[in-house]
Each structure stands twice: as C-alpha cells, then as structure tokens.
Amino acid sequence: MNLRNRVKQLLKMCGHAFVGTVHDRLNDVDRQLSDLKAAADSLAEQQGDLKAATDSLAEADGALLQGGIRTLEELKSVQAELRRQDAEARHRLDEVDARWNKLLDAVAQIEGVQNHLRRAFEKQTEVLENELVRQVCVESDDYEAVNVETGLLTFLYSYLPTRKALDVGAHLGDVSDRLLRAGYEVYAFEPAPAVFEKLKQKLEGRKGFTAFQSALGSSEGEALLHMATDLSEAKWYEDPTLLSSLVTHSMPPEIPFSHTVPVVVKTISGLHQSGLVPEDIALVKIDTEGFDLEVIRGMGDHRYPVVAAEYFDVRHPFGQSGLLYTLEILIGEMRNRGYLWHIVMHRDWHCRHTAYYCNHERAVPGTWGNVIFFRDYGIFSQAQSWCSAVLPRTYFKAVAQT
C-alpha cells in the first residue's frame, strides 16, 4: 500500500474534519510534486540542450584547433619561404654590389681614357692650328671643274686598287684625256666611225691609252646607232654627235634623230674573255645616251670598285618616251650586283648648275645626270667628302598635307 492510501486510512480513523484538512494538504503536496516533476523535466530538457550546446562547442573547438594547427603549419611554410627569398635577395644584393664596384672601376678607366684622348685632341688641335694649312676649294673654269663627274673620277685615282679604267661612250676623248692625266690606264670605246677617227687623232699614241671602234651592250652583234641633227636656228647644240644613241628615246623637236649608222656591239665580259681588256679594271665610266643599263648587264659576273652611268628623268625631254630604264631601275640593278652606295649628280635641262645627293633611289623631277656606284664604303666615303666640298647638296622632304 502506498503512502497516500495509508494516510487516507489513517485519516478515516481520525475523523472526517481532520481527513478533509489532510486531504487538502495532500492535494497541495501532489501539486507541488507535479510542479517539481515538471521542473525536473524542464531541467532535464535544459540539461539536454546544454549537453548539445556543449557538444557543438566542443566540436567547434576541435575544428578551430585543427584550423589553428594547419595555420601554424602554413605559417611555418611561409616563414621558410620568406627566409629563402630573403637569402636570395641578399645574394642578389651582393651580386649588384660586386657589379656596381666593377662599373665604378670601368668608369674610372673610361675617364682615364677620356682624359688621355682630350690631351691628345688638344695637342692635335694645336698642331692643326699652328702647323697645318687649312683645306681650301679653288674655283676653276677648266673641263675637270665644269664636268664635275670627271673631277670626281680623277679624284678617286688615289683610292682605287688599280689604275685601269674603261671609258664607254668616249666620244672625242675629253674624259679619257683627264683620266690619262690623272694617271689612269684607259680603254676607250666609241662606235660612231667619224667620231672614232677624231678620238684617235686626239689621243692615239698617249701612254696607257687604247681605243676600240665599238659599242658595248648586253649581247654581242650589230645594231643601228641613231645620229642626231641640230635644227635649231641658234645652233644651241655645239656637237650633236654627243647625243648619238642605240635607243630611239624622245628628243626635242630642234634636235631629232635624223639617220642611222650600223655599228658593232660587244660586251665587257666578252672583252675580258678575249683578253682585249684586263681583268683588274677599277673604274668603269658609261655614257651611251640611254643604253647604259645594257652595258652594265654585259658585265656578266664581273664587279668593279666604281661604276659611273648616266640617267634621264621621265620628265626630261630625253626621257619622256623610249627609255629602257629609269634611275630607280638602274639603282635596283646595281644593288643586286652588290653596289650598296651611290651618289647622284643631277642638273636641270639647259642648266649647268649641278647638285648631288646620296643613296636615294628617285630622280629629281625633270633632271638628268650621272650616278656613281660603289662596292666599298671607304671609297664611297671619300667620294662623298669630295662632293660635299664641291657641290651643293640636295635634300628631300615630305610635302605638307592639306
């Protein structure tokens, strides 16, 4: 029997009033027990929540601990890498310091050389000022000064490997005469029969001179030489035979091609093979009134230190039609043959004023003149220095855009 029943039984024995009082007290006890049980259940529930929270916190602490451990490991790796980079940077700084010291030594050496050169320059300047005569340019009206191309060729005598020259299109021998005077051995070619006779009368017997009655071209055979006639009332053209050509290019109305003469054509390479001219030619001057490129092509594989040729611009009266080549084509041909430098001496129609420029492939509009080709820069440099002292220089600039 439980306590309650026992109490009830005892109460019955004690009387009804007492029973009611005790009964009420017992009900109060029951309520309190119920409240205590509810409180105990709530406490148990809170304990469960607390345990879950404790477990979650423990799990978070574990994760945090593991993360901290990984972070420490990564920090150790980063620290090791920083130490490695620091050591490498220190090594590089040591190398830079060593190089800087070497550079300072080199600068000191350069300063010493500069001081030495400065003293030498000052000494040389003193010699130039006190002992040497300054370079001068003397004006003259003789052929060599007026015909500047010939002046340049005679000047180059001292810089060529041999003293042997070809004068192709020699005419009456004015250029050959000047080359002979400079010391060259000259092999001259003139196809026109009457002109050739005058050439021989002028220079035959001169030491080092050999003349051939022949034209030169790219192939051997025969051709018609077109002869010009001066029809101008004032007889502007002192000697129209100067303008004879194997090419029927355009001519001014007052001096047309009037008749032809058959001539023999040979090649330079063929002349070498036959032994008529030596192999060691140093200078080739060509003036064939529009046929010069064909003469060059007849050289074959032979190369000479200096080659001079004539050109007409397409706006020049001689070049408006019938041209076999332009200056640009001529320069392209020679560059393919290894002539990397050239000087152009040009003049306007009916104008004796001459100017020059170097290594430009276009012609000044409306001009004619001569272009001198070089395989050796040293010889070209000497020629350019001569031109700069004797002739005005032509400059090219862009046209302003509007």
C-alpha positions, 0 to 999 in steps of 0.5 A: 500500500502506498503512502497516500492510501495509508494516510487516507486510512489513517485519516478515516480513523481520525475523523472526517474534519481532520481527513478533509484538512489532510486531504487538502494538504495532500492535494497541495503536496501532489501539486507541488510534486507535479510542479517539481516533476515538471521542473525536473523535466524542464531541467532535464530538457535544459540539461539536454540542450546544454549537453548539445550546446556543449557538444557543438562547442566542443566540436567547434573547438576541435575544428578551430584547433585543427584550423589553428594547427594547419595555420601554424603549419602554413605559417611555418611554410611561409616563414621558410619561404620568406627566409629563402627569398630573403637569402636570395635577395641578399645574394642578389644584393651582393651580386649588384654590389660586386657589379656596381664596384666593377662599373665604378672601376670601368668608369674610372678607366673610361675617364682615364681614357677620356682624359688621355684622348682630350690631351691628345685632341688638344695637342692635335688641335694645336698642331692643326692650328699652328702647323697645318694649312687649312683645306681650301676649294679653288674655283676653276673654269677648266673641263675637270671643274665644269664636268664635275663627274670627271673631277670626281673620277680623277679624284678617286685615282688615289683610292682605287686598287688599280689604275685601269679604267674603261671609258664607254661612250668616249666620244672625242676623248675629253674624259679619257684625256683627264683620266690619262692625266690623272694617271689612269690606264684607259680603254676607250670605246666609241662606235660612231666611225667619224667620231672614232677617227677624231678620238684617235687623232686626239689621243692615239699614241698617249701612254696607257691609252687604247681605243676600240671602234665599238659599242658595248651592250648586253649581247654581242652583234650589230645594231643601228646607232641613231645620229642626231641633227641640230635644227635649231636656228641658234645652233644651241647644240655645239656637237650633236654627235654627243647625243648619238644613241642605240635607243630611239628615246624622245628628243626635242623637236630642234634636235631629232634623230635624223639617220642611222649608222650600223655599228658593232656591239660587244660586251665587257665580259666578252672583252675580258674573255678575249683578253682585249681588256684586263681583268683588274679594271677599277673604274668603269665610266658609261655614257651611251645616251640611254643604253647604259643599263645594257652595258652594265648587264654585259658585265656578266659576273664581273664587279668593279670598285666604281661604276659611273652611268648616266640617267634621264628623268621621265620628265626630261625631254630625253626621257619622256618616251623610249627609255629602257630604264629609269634611275630607280631601275638602274639603282635596283640593278646595281644593288643586286650586283652588290653596289650598296652606295651611290651618289647622284649628280643631277642638273636641270635641262639647259642648266649647268648648275649641278647638285648631288645627293646620296643613296636615294633611289628617285630622280629629281623631277625633270633632271638628268645626270650621272650616278656613281656606284660603289662596292666599298664604303671607304671609297664611297666615303671619300667620294662623298667628302669630295662632293660635299666640298664641291657641290651643293647638296640636295635634300628631300622632304615630305610635302605638307598635307592639306 
